[in-house]
Amino acid sequence: MGKFNDNMNDFLEIAPVETAVVEYDEPPEVEAESLEADKDFDQDFKQVKGQLQEIADNGMNAIAKLSQIADEGEHPRAFEVLAGLLKNTAEISKNVLDIHEQKRKFKGIEPAAVAQPGITVEKAVIVGTTAELLKSVNG
């Protein structure tokens, strides 16, 4: 122990405390299979995401064309098909977001914290006289 610690122990009349050195085990090595599975997952994720985005883009193009056909023909069946296509395209867009959530769960990533809005005071209680209140308001 250092001189400072010895002097403090004498001054406080306490017994010196022995410090212990703690040794930690080395972290386990990551298996090659685990890294390969992670790499496969990333490749599959990119492929699925790309396919869903391509399908959504094709759906948007089809919506534009079908919308024009439905407007020109004004046939109820054309509008029915257009509504179905809109629904399917929206579901595909939702699936893109879902695969991101699944990736976060698989990798154990916590979602980013949502910012909380500022505090709103609906009712304020003032303790004091009206003269004190007016004085603080007027400055």
N, CA and C atoms as an extended XYZ file, in Angstrom:
417
Properties=species:S:1:pos:R:3:atomname:S:1:resname:S:1:resid:I:1 pbc="F F F"
N         0.838       -1.182        0.000 N   MET     1
C         0.000        0.000        0.000 CA  MET     1
C         0.878        1.239        0.000 C   MET     1
N         0.284        2.329       -0.465 N   GLY     2
C         1.032        3.566       -0.521 CA  GLY     2
C         1.080        4.269        0.824 C   GLY     2
N         1.929        5.243        0.894 N   LYS     3
C         2.113        5.993        2.130 CA  LYS     3
C         0.824        6.712        2.534 C   LYS     3
N         0.112        7.254        1.541 N   PHE     4
C        -1.144        7.951        1.819 CA  PHE     4
C        -2.150        7.016        2.492 C   PHE     4
N        -2.301        5.826        1.936 N   ASN     5
C        -3.246        4.859        2.500 CA  ASN     5
C        -2.835        4.447        3.914 C   ASN     5
N        -1.536        4.263        4.135 N   ASP     6
C        -1.063        3.899        5.478 CA  ASP     6
C        -1.368        5.013        6.471 C   ASP     6
N        -1.132        6.263        6.082 N   ASN     7
C        -1.411        7.396        6.965 CA  ASN     7
C        -2.911        7.501        7.263 C   ASN     7
N        -3.761        7.293        6.245 N   MET     8
C        -5.216        7.369        6.457 CA  MET     8
C        -5.682        6.232        7.364 C   MET     8
N        -5.137        5.038        7.183 N   ASN     9
C        -5.508        3.915        8.041 CA  ASN     9
C        -5.125        4.200        9.497 C   ASN     9
N        -3.932        4.776        9.712 N   ASP    10
C        -3.507        5.126       11.072 CA  ASP    10
C        -4.398        6.210       11.654 C   ASP    10
N        -4.718        7.225       10.857 N   PHE    11
C        -5.524        8.342       11.320 CA  PHE    11
C        -6.940        7.893       11.685 C   PHE    11
N        -7.543        7.053       10.828 N   LEU    12
C        -8.906        6.581       11.066 CA  LEU    12
C        -8.943        5.368       11.991 C   LEU    12
N        -7.786        4.868       12.371 N   GLU    13
C        -7.655        3.708       13.244 CA  GLU    13
C        -8.427        2.499       12.709 C   GLU    13
N        -8.176        2.202       11.430 N   ILE    14
C        -8.798        1.033       10.815 CA  ILE    14
C        -7.707        0.127       10.282 C   ILE    14
N        -8.067       -1.137       10.120 N   ALA    15
C        -7.114       -2.109        9.603 CA  ALA    15
C        -6.971       -1.905        8.097 C   ALA    15
N        -5.790       -2.088        7.563 N   PRO    16
C        -5.611       -1.935        6.110 CA  PRO    16
C        -6.401       -3.010        5.355 C   PRO    16
N        -6.910       -2.619        4.214 N   VAL    17
C        -7.683       -3.525        3.368 CA  VAL    17
C        -6.794       -3.986        2.227 C   VAL    17
N        -6.728       -5.285        2.081 N   GLU    18
C        -5.950       -5.850        0.994 CA  GLU    18
C        -6.793       -5.813       -0.277 C   GLU    18
N        -6.215       -5.381       -1.359 N   THR    19
C        -6.923       -5.372       -2.634 CA  THR    19
C        -6.614       -6.665       -3.368 C   THR    19
N        -7.626       -7.198       -4.002 N   ALA    20
C        -7.468       -8.444       -4.739 CA  ALA    20
C        -7.499       -8.153       -6.230 C   ALA    20
N        -6.706       -8.880       -6.962 N   VAL    21
C        -6.690       -8.752       -8.413 CA  VAL    21
C        -7.646       -9.802       -8.961 C   VAL    21
N        -8.621       -9.347       -9.736 N   VAL    22
C        -9.610      -10.247      -10.309 CA  VAL    22
C        -9.201      -10.534      -11.744 C   VAL    22
N        -9.116      -11.816      -12.069 N   GLU    23
C        -8.781      -12.214      -13.421 CA  GLU    23
C       -10.038      -12.737      -14.095 C   GLU    23
N       -10.269      -12.291      -15.296 N   TYR    24
C       -11.434      -12.711      -16.053 CA  TYR    24
C       -11.020      -13.720      -17.112 C   TYR    24
N       -11.952      -14.623      -17.386 N   ASP    25
C       -11.711      -15.577      -18.457 CA  ASP    25
C       -11.766      -14.842      -19.786 C   ASP    25
N       -11.069      -15.385      -20.764 N   GLU    26
C       -11.119      -14.792      -22.094 CA  GLU    26
C       -12.501      -15.032      -22.678 C   GLU    26
N       -13.012      -14.086      -23.469 N   PRO    27
C       -14.334      -14.276      -24.071 CA  PRO    27
C       -14.312      -15.467      -25.017 C   PRO    27
N       -15.420      -16.168      -25.092 N   PRO    28
C       -15.445      -17.335      -25.990 CA  PRO    28
C       -15.321      -16.894      -27.440 C   PRO    28
N       -14.660      -17.727      -28.221 N   GLU    29
C       -14.503      -17.427      -29.636 CA  GLU    29
C       -15.816      -17.683      -30.351 C   GLU    29
N       -16.122      -16.823      -31.295 N   VAL    30
C       -17.344      -16.979      -32.078 CA  VAL    30
C       -17.103      -18.068      -33.112 C   VAL    30
N       -18.027      -18.977      -33.171 N   GLU    31
C       -17.870      -20.093      -34.089 CA  GLU    31
C       -18.026      -19.623      -35.529 C   GLU    31
N       -17.322      -20.265      -36.416 N   ALA    32
C       -17.381      -19.914      -37.833 CA  ALA    32
C       -18.787      -20.121      -38.384 C   ALA    32
N       -19.489      -21.134      -37.871 N   GLU    33
C       -20.849      -21.405      -38.339 CA  GLU    33
C       -21.771      -20.236      -38.002 C   GLU    33
N       -21.574      -19.653      -36.826 N   SER    34
C       -22.397      -18.526      -36.415 CA  SER    34
C       -22.182      -17.337      -37.340 C   SER    34
N       -20.912      -17.081      -37.690 N   LEU    35
C       -20.615      -15.979      -38.600 CA  LEU    35
C       -21.192      -16.246      -39.987 C   LEU    35
N       -21.104      -17.504      -40.422 N   GLU    36
C       -21.639      -17.868      -41.735 CA  GLU    36
C       -23.151      -17.718      -41.753 C   GLU    36
N       -23.831      -18.130      -40.675 N   ALA    37
C       -25.284      -17.999      -40.594 CA  ALA    37
C       -25.686      -16.531      -40.604 C   ALA    37
N       -24.917      -15.697      -39.909 N   ASP    38
C       -25.196      -14.263      -39.884 CA  ASP    38
C       -25.025      -13.659      -41.276 C   ASP    38
N       -23.993      -14.102      -41.983 N   LYS    39
C       -23.748      -13.606      -43.344 CA  LYS    39
C       -24.883      -14.040      -44.270 C   LYS    39
N       -25.313      -15.306      -44.135 N   ASP    40
C       -26.430      -15.806      -44.941 CA  ASP    40
C       -27.695      -15.005      -44.658 C   ASP    40
N       -27.937      -14.712      -43.384 N   PHE    41
C       -29.132      -13.945      -43.017 CA  PHE    41
C       -29.103      -12.569      -43.665 C   PHE    41
N       -27.949      -11.908      -43.627 N   ASP    42
C       -27.845      -10.577      -44.227 CA  ASP    42
C       -28.095      -10.628      -45.734 C   ASP    42
N       -27.544      -11.658      -46.396 N   GLN    43
C       -27.763      -11.794      -47.836 CA  GLN    43
C       -29.237      -12.053      -48.138 C   GLN    43
N       -29.859      -12.944      -47.357 N   ASP    44
C       -31.276      -13.244      -47.556 CA  ASP    44
C       -32.131      -12.005      -47.296 C   ASP    44
N       -31.770      -11.255      -46.261 N   PHE    45
C       -32.514      -10.044      -45.935 CA  PHE    45
C       -32.463       -9.057      -47.096 C   PHE    45
N       -31.265       -8.841      -47.634 N   LYS    46
C       -31.117       -7.901      -48.751 CA  LYS    46
C       -31.904       -8.372      -49.968 C   LYS    46
N       -31.875       -9.687      -50.227 N   GLN    47
C       -32.582      -10.222      -51.380 CA  GLN    47
C       -34.088      -10.053      -51.224 C   GLN    47
N       -34.618      -10.412      -50.062 N   VAL    48
C       -36.062      -10.308      -49.829 CA  VAL    48
C       -36.498       -8.846      -49.876 C   VAL    48
N       -35.725       -7.994      -49.251 N   LYS    49
C       -36.057       -6.569      -49.243 CA  LYS    49
C       -36.073       -6.021      -50.667 C   LYS    49
N       -35.069       -6.386      -51.465 N   GLY    50
C       -35.007       -5.927      -52.847 CA  GLY    50
C       -36.190       -6.417      -53.669 C   GLY    50
N       -36.560       -7.675      -53.470 N   GLN    51
C       -37.691       -8.230      -54.209 CA  GLN    51
C       -38.997       -7.530      -53.818 C   GLN    51
N       -39.192       -7.306      -52.532 N   LEU    52
C       -40.410       -6.630      -52.092 CA  LEU    52
C       -40.476       -5.201      -52.617 C   LEU    52
N       -39.336       -4.515      -52.618 N   GLN    53
C       -39.321       -3.151      -53.134 CA  GLN    53
C       -39.599       -3.123      -54.636 C   GLN    53
N       -39.074       -4.097      -55.352 N   GLU    54
C       -39.323       -4.173      -56.794 CA  GLU    54
C       -40.796       -4.456      -57.073 C   GLU    54
N       -41.386       -5.353      -56.290 N   ILE    55
C       -42.808       -5.659      -56.449 CA  ILE    55
C       -43.653       -4.424      -56.146 C   ILE    55
N       -43.278       -3.690      -55.099 N   ALA    56
C       -44.011       -2.473      -54.750 CA  ALA    56
C       -43.892       -1.438      -55.868 C   ALA    56
N       -42.699       -1.287      -56.452 N   ASP    57
C       -42.518       -0.334      -57.563 CA  ASP    57
C       -43.361       -0.741      -58.774 C   ASP    57
N       -43.356       -2.037      -59.100 N   ASN    58
C       -44.170       -2.521      -60.214 CA  ASN    58
C       -45.653       -2.290      -59.927 C   ASN    58
N       -46.040       -2.492      -58.674 N   GLY    59
C       -47.435       -2.248      -58.283 CA  GLY    59
C       -47.818       -0.791      -58.463 C   GLY    59
N       -46.904        0.118      -58.127 N   MET    60
C       -47.196        1.544      -58.298 CA  MET    60
C       -47.358        1.893      -59.779 C   MET    60
N       -46.513        1.306      -60.629 N   ASN    61
C       -46.656        1.532      -62.074 CA  ASN    61
C       -47.984        0.982      -62.576 C   ASN    61
N       -48.351       -0.204      -62.112 N   ALA    62
C       -49.610       -0.812      -62.526 CA  ALA    62
C       -50.798        0.014      -62.030 C   ALA    62
N       -50.680        0.578      -60.842 N   ILE    63
C       -51.761        1.425      -60.308 CA  ILE    63
C       -51.962        2.643      -61.205 C   ILE    63
N       -50.869        3.253      -61.617 N   ALA    64
C       -50.974        4.430      -62.485 CA  ALA    64
C       -51.669        4.077      -63.800 C   ALA    64
N       -51.272        2.959      -64.410 N   LYS    65
C       -51.879        2.554      -65.687 CA  LYS    65
C       -53.327        2.140      -65.509 C   LYS    65
N       -53.596        1.366      -64.466 N   LEU    66
C       -54.959        0.889      -64.233 CA  LEU    66
C       -55.885        2.034      -63.847 C   LEU    66
N       -55.358        3.012      -63.150 N   SER    67
C       -56.155        4.179      -62.794 CA  SER    67
C       -56.592        4.928      -64.043 C   SER    67
N       -55.679        5.050      -64.994 N   GLN    68
C       -56.010        5.721      -66.253 CA  GLN    68
C       -57.063        4.925      -67.016 C   GLN    68
N       -56.923        3.598      -67.062 N   ILE    69
C       -57.893        2.737      -67.756 CA  ILE    69
C       -59.252        2.826      -67.084 C   ILE    69
N       -59.271        2.817      -65.744 N   ALA    70
C       -60.535        2.884      -65.010 CA  ALA    70
C       -61.221        4.224      -65.239 C   ALA    70
N       -60.451        5.311      -65.298 N   ASP    71
C       -61.044        6.633      -65.545 CA  ASP    71
C       -61.634        6.718      -66.952 C   ASP    71
N       -60.942        6.164      -67.932 N   GLU    72
C       -61.414        6.232      -69.313 CA  GLU    72
C       -62.643        5.352      -69.531 C   GLU    72
N       -62.611        4.132      -68.988 N   GLY    73
C       -63.711        3.208      -69.228 CA  GLY    73
C       -64.871        3.366      -68.266 C   GLY    73
N       -64.604        3.881      -67.088 N   GLU    74
C       -65.601        4.059      -66.032 CA  GLU    74
C       -66.410        2.781      -65.783 C   GLU    74
N       -65.730        1.652      -65.873 N   HIS    75
C       -66.390        0.378      -65.611 CA  HIS    75
C       -66.168        0.010      -64.147 C   HIS    75
N       -67.220       -0.450      -63.444 N   PRO    76
C       -67.079       -0.769      -62.014 CA  PRO    76
C       -66.027       -1.835      -61.728 C   PRO    76
N       -65.898       -2.803      -62.608 N   ARG    77
C       -64.919       -3.873      -62.396 CA  ARG    77
C       -63.494       -3.318      -62.422 C   ARG    77
N       -63.223       -2.338      -63.261 N   ALA    78
C       -61.886       -1.747      -63.328 CA  ALA    78
C       -61.548       -1.061      -62.000 C   ALA    78
N       -62.532       -0.392      -61.418 N   PHE    79
C       -62.289        0.263      -60.127 CA  PHE    79
C       -62.124       -0.766      -59.006 C   PHE    79
N       -62.825       -1.872      -59.130 N   GLU    80
C       -62.700       -2.948      -58.143 CA  GLU    80
C       -61.289       -3.552      -58.189 C   GLU    80
N       -60.797       -3.788      -59.387 N   VAL    81
C       -59.448       -4.328      -59.551 CA  VAL    81
C       -58.419       -3.318      -59.050 C   VAL    81
N       -58.640       -2.042      -59.332 N   LEU    82
C       -57.736       -0.988      -58.867 CA  LEU    82
C       -57.685       -0.955      -57.342 C   LEU    82
N       -58.838       -1.099      -56.692 N   ALA    83
C       -58.872       -1.100      -55.228 CA  ALA    83
C       -58.094       -2.294      -54.671 C   ALA    83
N       -58.236       -3.454      -55.296 N   GLY    84
C       -57.489       -4.638      -54.862 CA  GLY    84
C       -55.996       -4.453      -55.030 C   GLY    84
N       -55.592       -3.844      -56.127 N   LEU    85
C       -54.177       -3.606      -56.385 CA  LEU    85
C       -53.598       -2.607      -55.377 C   LEU    85
N       -54.371       -1.582      -55.047 N   LEU    86
C       -53.939       -0.621      -54.035 CA  LEU    86
C       -53.724       -1.311      -52.691 C   LEU    86
N       -54.652       -2.189      -52.318 N   LYS    87
C       -54.554       -2.906      -51.050 CA  LYS    87
C       -53.309       -3.798      -51.031 C   LYS    87
N       -53.099       -4.538      -52.111 N   ASN    88
C       -51.939       -5.437      -52.176 CA  ASN    88
C       -50.619       -4.672      -52.138 C   ASN    88
N       -50.557       -3.538      -52.818 N   THR    89
C       -49.335       -2.740      -52.819 CA  THR    89
C       -49.057       -2.180      -51.424 C   THR    89
N       -50.108       -1.763      -50.735 N   ALA    90
C       -49.941       -1.261      -49.369 CA  ALA    90
C       -49.452       -2.380      -48.443 C   ALA    90
N       -49.953       -3.586      -48.611 N   GLU    91
C       -49.509       -4.720      -47.792 CA  GLU    91
C       -48.034       -5.047      -48.052 C   GLU    91
N       -47.624       -4.943      -49.295 N   ILE    92
C       -46.222       -5.206      -49.622 CA  ILE    92
C       -45.324       -4.169      -48.952 C   ILE    92
N       -45.754       -2.916      -48.975 N   SER    93
C       -44.979       -1.865      -48.306 CA  SER    93
C       -44.877       -2.136      -46.814 C   SER    93
N       -45.964       -2.616      -46.238 N   LYS    94
C       -45.954       -2.954      -44.812 CA  LYS    94
C       -45.005       -4.132      -44.555 C   LYS    94
N       -44.957       -5.081      -45.466 N   ASN    95
C       -44.059       -6.231      -45.319 CA  ASN    95
C       -42.596       -5.803      -45.314 C   ASN    95
N       -42.255       -4.765      -46.072 N   VAL    96
C       -40.880       -4.260      -46.064 CA  VAL    96
C       -40.528       -3.783      -44.664 C   VAL    96
N       -41.450       -3.071      -44.018 N   LEU    97
C       -41.209       -2.611      -42.652 CA  LEU    97
C       -41.146       -3.783      -41.677 C   LEU    97
N       -41.973       -4.790      -41.906 N   ASP    98
C       -41.987       -5.958      -41.024 CA  ASP    98
C       -40.660       -6.717      -41.062 C   ASP    98
N       -40.040       -6.813      -42.238 N   ILE    99
C       -38.781       -7.549      -42.289 CA  ILE    99
C       -37.678       -6.787      -41.561 C   ILE    99
N       -37.789       -5.461      -41.517 N   HIS   100
C       -36.822       -4.692      -40.721 CA  HIS   100
C       -36.994       -5.011      -39.236 C   HIS   100
N       -38.228       -5.114      -38.781 N   GLU   101
C       -38.495       -5.458      -37.383 CA  GLU   101
C       -37.979       -6.866      -37.072 C   GLU   101
N       -38.184       -7.797      -37.997 N   GLN   102
C       -37.694       -9.155      -37.794 CA  GLN   102
C       -36.167       -9.188      -37.741 C   GLN   102
N       -35.520       -8.357      -38.542 N   LYS   103
C       -34.056       -8.306      -38.518 CA  LYS   103
C       -33.579       -7.781      -37.169 C   LYS   103
N       -34.252       -6.739      -36.649 N   ARG   104
C       -33.871       -6.204      -35.333 CA  ARG   104
C       -34.012       -7.269      -34.256 C   ARG   104
N       -35.091       -8.030      -34.297 N   LYS   105
C       -35.299       -9.081      -33.303 CA  LYS   105
C       -34.240      -10.169      -33.440 C   LYS   105
N       -33.926      -10.551      -34.670 N   PHE   106
C       -32.943      -11.608      -34.911 CA  PHE   106
C       -31.565      -11.198      -34.414 C   PHE   106
N       -31.186       -9.947      -34.673 N   LYS   107
C       -29.863       -9.464      -34.284 CA  LYS   107
C       -29.835       -8.930      -32.857 C   LYS   107
N       -30.999       -8.816      -32.205 N   GLY   108
C       -31.044       -8.326      -30.833 CA  GLY   108
C       -30.811       -6.832      -30.718 C   GLY   108
N       -31.214       -6.090      -31.740 N   ILE   109
C       -31.039       -4.634      -31.742 CA  ILE   109
C       -32.298       -3.995      -31.176 C   ILE   109
N       -32.102       -3.097      -30.219 N   GLU   110
C       -33.230       -2.375      -29.632 CA  GLU   110
C       -33.643       -1.256      -30.574 C   GLU   110
N       -34.966       -1.035      -30.721 N   PRO   111
C       -35.407        0.081      -31.556 CA  PRO   111
C       -34.998        1.409      -30.935 C   PRO   111
N       -34.808        2.394      -31.779 N   ALA   112
C       -34.410        3.718      -31.299 CA  ALA   112
C       -35.504        4.292      -30.401 C   ALA   112
N       -35.062        5.010      -29.383 N   ALA   113
C       -36.007        5.610      -28.445 CA  ALA   113
C       -36.830        6.679      -29.161 C   ALA   113
N       -38.104        6.698      -28.846 N   VAL   114
C       -39.005        7.682      -29.424 CA  VAL   114
C       -38.912        8.954      -28.586 C   VAL   114
N       -38.716       10.063      -29.261 N   ALA   115
C       -38.597       11.332      -28.544 CA  ALA   115
C       -39.929       11.681      -27.884 C   ALA   115
N       -39.857       12.082      -26.635 N   GLN   116
C       -41.043       12.473      -25.893 CA  GLN   116
C       -41.325       13.951      -26.141 C   GLN   116
N       -42.593       14.300      -26.339 N   PRO   117
C       -42.906       15.714      -26.527 CA  PRO   117
C       -42.688       16.475      -25.224 C   PRO   117
N       -42.614       17.795      -25.318 N   GLY   118
C       -42.391       18.631      -24.147 CA  GLY   118
C       -43.539       18.523      -23.151 C   GLY   118
N       -43.295       19.000      -21.962 N   ILE   119
C       -44.298       18.944      -20.899 CA  ILE   119
C       -45.331       20.035      -21.138 C   ILE   119
N       -46.609       19.656      -21.034 N   THR   120
C       -47.697       20.601      -21.177 CA  THR   120
C       -48.346       20.790      -19.812 C   THR   120
N       -48.429       22.023      -19.371 N   VAL   121
C       -49.046       22.323      -18.081 CA  VAL   121
C       -50.474       22.759      -18.353 C   VAL   121
N       -51.432       21.963      -17.863 N   GLU   122
C       -52.833       22.300      -18.061 CA  GLU   122
C       -53.383       23.153      -16.926 C   GLU   122
N       -52.939       22.873      -15.720 N   LYS   123
C       -53.390       23.632      -14.558 CA  LYS   123
C       -52.176       23.937      -13.701 C   LYS   123
N       -52.031       25.191      -13.325 N   ALA   124
C       -50.909       25.579      -12.487 CA  ALA   124
C       -51.452       26.100      -11.162 C   ALA   124
N       -50.816       25.732      -10.087 N   VAL   125
C       -51.216       26.187       -8.762 CA  VAL   125
C       -50.129       27.109       -8.245 C   VAL   125
N       -50.523       28.293       -7.848 N   ILE   126
C       -49.574       29.275       -7.345 CA  ILE   126
C       -49.826       29.444       -5.858 C   ILE   126
N       -48.768       29.312       -5.091 N   VAL   127
C       -48.866       29.501       -3.654 CA  VAL   127
C       -48.314       30.885       -3.346 C   VAL   127
N       -49.154       31.741       -2.836 N   GLY   128
C       -48.739       33.096       -2.514 CA  GLY   128
C       -49.895       34.055       -2.723 C   GLY   128
N       -49.616       35.308       -2.578 N   THR   129
C       -50.659       36.318       -2.727 CA  THR   129
C       -50.712       36.788       -4.164 C   THR   129
N       -51.807       37.452       -4.515 N   THR   130
C       -51.941       37.989       -5.871 CA  THR   130
C       -50.924       39.092       -6.122 C   THR   130
N       -50.577       39.819       -5.067 N   ALA   131
C       -49.578       40.889       -5.213 CA  ALA   131
C       -48.231       40.279       -5.603 C   ALA   131
N       -47.857       39.157       -4.999 N   GLU   132
C       -46.601       38.487       -5.337 CA  GLU   132
C       -46.638       37.970       -6.765 C   GLU   132
N       -47.803       37.454       -7.177 N   LEU   133
C       -47.961       36.955       -8.535 CA  LEU   133
C       -47.808       38.079       -9.545 C   LEU   133
N       -48.495       39.211       -9.300 N   LEU   134
C       -48.395       40.330      -10.211 CA  LEU   134
C       -46.970       40.876      -10.276 C   LEU   134
N       -46.317       40.877       -9.135 N   LYS   135
C       -44.938       41.362       -9.080 CA  LYS   135
C       -44.025       40.476       -9.927 C   LYS   135
N       -44.196       39.146       -9.857 N   SER   136
C       -43.345       38.233      -10.626 CA  SER   136
C       -43.682       38.284      -12.118 C   SER   136
N       -44.956       38.502      -12.446 N   VAL   137
C       -45.351       38.578      -13.863 CA  VAL   137
C       -44.839       39.859      -14.495 C   VAL   137
N       -45.013       40.954      -13.795 N   ASN   138
C       -44.621       42.257      -14.340 CA  ASN   138
C       -43.117       42.482      -14.286 C   ASN   138
N       -42.435       41.738      -13.453 N   GLY   139
C       -40.979       41.813      -13.427 CA  GLY   139
C       -40.494       42.766      -12.480 C   GLY   139
